[in-house]
Amino acid sequence: MSKLKIPGTRLDREYESIRDELDPAIAQVIRRGVFAPHVEVEALEREFAQYIGVRHAVAVGSGFAALISAFMALPGISGGEIISVPNVDVSASAPITHAGARPVWTDIDPRTYNLNPAGLEDRITAKTRAIDVVHMYGNPADMDPILEIADRHQIPVVEDASLGPGATYHGRKVGGIGCMGCFSFCAGKVLGAMGRAGIVVTNQADLAERVRVISNYGYEPSSFEVIVGGVIGVQFVAQTEGFNFVMDELQAAVLRVKLRHLDEWLERRRENAAIYRQMLADLEPEHLLLPIDTPGTVPVYRMFVIRTPRRDQLQAHLKDAGVWSGLAYVPPLHVQPAYRYLGYAPGSFPWTERVTRELLCLPTVPQLSTQEVEAVGETVRRFFLS
């Protein structure tokens, strides 16, 4: 078999597949000459809220902005603690600190790679202000036991659904299950803009309003309408010191086009994952572990994550064959220099540490051909069977 150059993303092919819709949408924004939040942003908020199944959505400039705005919208967050997991990127943890809280981590489930509900209650203290649930690699976390614990302690649950828009847990789309859901739309994500963008969704009108104020310099929404409208002689009011976190019209126009294709693309990701499962199913588990979906879920497979003690050698083998593979969130946060002040050390989260030593991501992007996905699977097989 000849070597194939198989990348982790195919944004070029994605663009070609929708250019007849995308180019006019972008051109319309440029002709309109308004790039601050306007008709495209408002429409995206309505359409995405409907897609997730919630009442409110607030478009922002990134997933990072979504998380900070959501955490700051919660009461009493400054000086409190937020429980999450350490097998994520700093972009998912830094918003906790920037919102004025302290990260408190708990270990993960060794097969789904999500927050393990079994260890959650032990991490709750009088200072706990929220639980931040990350749906890792597009595989939904086990929300029912997490919510049961959270409800018993009257602690809000914020979902970081950046890796899994469109994934479902017992029929409900992730992001719409906790009190707020946060999404990143940076280029290359399951749903990606042409740059950086994000959104916060919720069923609670008061939280949506606070997020909107925080993300827009701290202005009251009515005051910002006055500013944009150029009303003469009318004063505007800043409720707090907020941020310049708003989404621009171009990104909203791009996302509205892509949202129409999202379900089709997700189905293709699932088909790619099924190919990998079929091709790798007969490999011995001591050599290779395939991902396990959380029961009752329909994942979206941001990537297809496998585990092997020979991870580094396998990655080198794939690279030699011209195949992309990726390490995700290595090393984990609790051993990163930025978080030494929290007092964790190697051994604090055994399953997190083992998983990050063994985990490797294979490409699932919907624009890969079946032949390319099969070539990736065959390259992995040859490594273990040679």
C-alpha positions, 0 to 999 in steps of 0.5 A, spaced: 500 500 500 502 506 498 503 512 503 497 517 504 498 524 506 492 524 511 492 530 516 488 531 522 483 536 519 481 538 512 478 545 512 480 545 505 475 540 503 470 542 508 470 549 504 470 546 497 463 542 499 460 548 502 463 554 498 456 556 494 453 557 500 459 560 504 461 565 499 455 569 499 454 569 506 460 572 507 459 577 501 453 579 504 456 581 511 461 585 507 456 589 503 452 590 509 458 594 512 456 592 519 461 587 523 459 588 530 454 584 533 448 585 528 443 580 524 447 575 523 449 574 530 442 575 533 440 569 528 445 564 530 443 565 537 436 563 535 438 558 531 443 555 535 439 555 541 433 551 537 439 546 535 441 545 542 434 545 545 434 551 550 431 558 550 437 562 550 444 563 547 449 568 547 454 568 542 461 570 544 468 571 541 471 564 543 470 558 547 475 561 552 470 567 553 464 563 553 467 559 560 469 566 563 463 569 562 459 563 564 463 562 571 462 570 572 455 570 571 454 565 577 453 568 584 459 568 589 464 565 584 469 570 586 474 566 592 470 560 591 472 553 588 470 550 581 471 542 580 473 540 574 478 534 571 486 535 569 486 532 563 484 538 559 487 544 556 489 550 559 484 554 555 479 550 559 482 551 566 484 558 566 477 561 565 476 558 572 482 562 575 480 568 571 473 568 574 476 569 581 475 562 583 480 556 584 480 550 580 479 543 584 480 537 580 478 530 581 480 524 577 477 521 571 473 515 568 479 510 565 475 508 559 470 514 557 476 519 560 470 524 563 469 526 570 468 520 574 462 521 578 464 516 584 470 521 586 466 527 585 462 528 592 469 527 596 471 534 592 465 538 594 467 543 600 463 549 603 467 553 598 464 549 592 461 554 587 460 550 581 462 543 577 465 544 570 463 538 566 467 537 560 465 532 555 471 529 553 473 528 545 465 528 544 463 523 548 458 525 553 460 525 561 455 521 565 450 527 567 445 523 571 449 521 577 453 528 576 447 532 577 444 528 582 450 530 587 450 537 584 442 538 586 443 535 593 449 540 594 445 545 591 451 546 586 450 549 579 453 544 573 456 548 567 458 544 561 464 545 557 461 542 550 466 545 546 468 538 543 461 535 542 456 540 539 451 535 537 452 529 542 446 527 546 446 524 553 439 520 553 436 524 548 438 531 550 444 535 547 450 536 551 450 543 553 443 544 554 443 539 560 446 543 566 445 550 568 449 553 562 453 550 556 459 553 553 462 551 546 468 553 542 467 554 535 475 555 533 477 553 526 478 545 526 473 544 531 467 539 530 463 546 528 468 551 527 468 558 525 473 561 520 477 564 526 475 564 533 468 564 536 464 561 542 457 561 545 453 560 551 447 557 552 442 556 558 434 556 559 435 561 565 434 568 562 437 571 568 444 567 567 443 569 559 443 576 561 449 576 566 453 573 560 451 578 555 453 584 560 459 581 562 461 579 555 460 586 552 464 591 556 459 590 562 454 595 558 446 593 559 443 590 553 439 596 552 445 601 553 449 597 547 443 598 542 443 605 544 451 606 542 450 601 536 444 605 533 447 612 534 442 615 538 443 622 540 443 625 547 442 618 550 446 616 556 448 609 557 450 604 563 455 600 565 453 595 570 460 592 571 467 591 568 466 587 563 470 584 557 470 585 549 468 578 548 462 579 543 462 575 536 463 579 530 458 578 524 463 574 519 464 569 524 456 568 525 455 568 518 460 562 517 457 558 523 450 559 520 452 556 514 456 550 517 450 549 522 446 547 517 451 541 515 453 539 522 448 533 523 450 530 516 458 531 518 457 528 525 454 522 522 460 521 517 464 522 524 460 516 527 461 512 520 469 513 521 469 511 528 465 505 526 470 503 521 476 504 526 472 499 531 471 494 526 478 494 523 481 494 530 477 490 534 481 483 534 487 486 537 489 484 544 486 489 549 493 489 552 496 492 546 490 497 544 484 499 548 478 502 544 474 508 546 468 506 550 462 510 549 458 513 556 452 508 556 445 512 553 449 517 549 451 518 542 458 521 541 460 525 536 468 523 535 471 529 535 477 524 535 478 517 535 482 516 542 485 509 543 490 507 548 496 503 548 503 502 552 506 503 546 503 510 544 510 513 542 512 508 538 505 507 534 505 515 533 512 515 530 510 509 526 504 513 523 508 519 522 513 515 518 506 513 514 504 520 513 498 519 517 497 524 522 495 522 530 495 527 536 497 527 543 491 531 547 492 535 553 499 532 555 502 532 560 495 533 565 494 540 568 496 538 575 503 537 573 504 543 569 508 549 572 502 554 571 498 550 577 504 548 582 501 553 587 495 548 587 499 543 591 498 537 587 504 532 585 505 526 580 500 521 583 495 525 585 490 523 579 493 516 577 488 514 572 489 521 569 496 520 569 496 513 566 491 515 560 495 521 558 501 516 557 497 512 553 492 516 549 493 517 542 488 521 537 486 518 530 483 523 525 475 522 524 474 529 520 468 528 515 472 530 509 476 524 509 474 519 504 473 512 506 479 509 503 483 514 507 480 512 514 481 505 512 489 507 511 489 509 518 486 503 521 491 499 516 497 502 519 495 501 526 494 494 525 500 493 521 504 496 527 501 491 532 501 485 527 508 486 524 
